[in-house]
Amino acid sequence: MTDWEKQLGRRATAVDRAKQALDEGIAAARLDGHSFREIGRWAGVNHERARTIATRINGDSRTAAERQEQTA
């Protein structure tokens, strides 16, 4: 007999990890200089959602180059 509690728990954990990896990829792509519309299209999310994710993870919505320009 299948232990549904364990099986579904493992699957839920895998989904959470995949979502976290997607969010981290979105944030990294922004730092690398890609537009939110581009990132959103690639990740299958709205560009505003991509902006929110990048800001949450990176602490800022700017690219790495834009950050360097500001400090220069």
C-alpha positions as CSV (number, residue, x, y, z in Angstrom):
1,M,0.0,0.0,0.0
2,T,1.2,3.5,-0.8
3,D,2.1,5.9,2.0
4,W,0.3,8.9,0.5
5,E,1.3,11.2,3.4
6,K,5.1,10.6,2.7
7,Q,4.8,10.6,-1.0
8,L,2.8,13.8,-1.2
9,G,5.0,15.4,1.3
10,R,8.1,14.6,-0.8
11,R,6.4,16.0,-3.9
12,A,5.4,19.2,-2.1
13,T,9.0,19.6,-0.9
14,A,10.2,19.1,-4.5
15,V,7.8,21.7,-5.8
16,D,8.9,24.2,-3.1
17,R,12.5,23.6,-4.1
18,A,11.8,24.1,-7.8
19,K,9.9,27.3,-7.1
20,Q,12.9,28.6,-5.0
21,A,15.3,27.7,-7.8
22,L,13.1,29.5,-10.4
23,D,13.0,32.6,-8.2
24,E,16.8,32.5,-7.7
25,G,17.2,32.2,-11.5
26,I,14.9,35.1,-12.1
27,A,17.0,37.2,-9.7
28,A,20.2,36.1,-11.3
29,A,19.0,36.9,-14.8
30,R,18.1,40.4,-13.7
31,L,21.5,41.0,-12.2
32,D,23.0,39.8,-15.5
33,G,21.2,42.6,-17.3
34,H,18.1,41.1,-18.8
35,S,14.8,42.9,-18.9
36,F,11.8,42.0,-16.7
37,R,9.7,41.3,-19.8
38,E,12.3,39.0,-21.2
39,I,12.8,37.2,-17.8
40,G,9.0,36.9,-17.3
41,R,8.5,35.4,-20.7
42,W,11.3,32.8,-20.1
43,A,10.1,32.0,-16.6
44,G,6.4,31.9,-17.5
45,V,5.5,34.7,-15.1
46,N,4.2,38.3,-15.5
47,H,7.0,40.8,-15.8
48,E,5.8,42.6,-12.6
49,R,6.0,39.3,-10.8
50,A,9.6,38.9,-12.1
51,R,10.4,42.4,-10.8
52,T,8.9,41.6,-7.4
53,I,11.0,38.4,-7.1
54,A,14.2,40.1,-8.2
55,T,13.7,42.9,-5.7
56,R,13.0,40.5,-2.9
57,I,16.0,38.4,-3.6
58,N,18.5,41.0,-4.8
59,G,17.3,43.8,-2.5
60,D,17.0,46.0,-5.6
61,S,15.5,45.8,-9.1
62,R,18.5,47.1,-10.9
63,T,21.0,45.1,-12.8
64,A,24.6,44.6,-11.6
65,A,25.8,47.1,-14.2
66,E,23.3,49.7,-13.1
67,R,24.4,49.3,-9.5
68,Q,28.0,49.8,-10.4
69,E,27.2,52.9,-12.4
70,Q,25.5,54.4,-9.4
71,T,28.5,53.8,-7.1
72,A,31.0,55.0,-9.7
